[in-house]
């Protein structure tokens, strides 16, 4: 399917529109866009959308990234638990 990108989020294949951010892919994958959980176990999601708040930290292909600032690429592996 052209114009789309397939990536793996926490073991689930997710197809998003080409050029989408990982934050958008998290929203597509889980509905709430949860990127991680806080130390107390509360769900955290992108807040500012421009990389300042750091609430959308995820692992992308084993490296810590901000979901709101990372563009999805084909085959990317995203993990929301560290």
C-alpha positions, 0 to 999 in steps of 0.5 A: 500500500503506497503512501503508508509506512509499516512499523512495529510498536510493542510487538504489534504491526501498525500501518500509518500514513507516510510522514507520520510522527511516532506520536501519531503512530502511538495514537493509531496503535493504542487509541490514547497515544500512551508513550510510557508510564511514570514511576508511579505507573501512570500513563504518559502521552505526548503533551507539548508536541514539540519536544520540550516536555519529554513526556513522549520518550520511547525507544526507537530501534533501541535508542531513546527518542521523542515520539513527537519529533521522530518520523516513522520509517518502514520497519521501525521498532518502537518500544514504550517500556524501558 
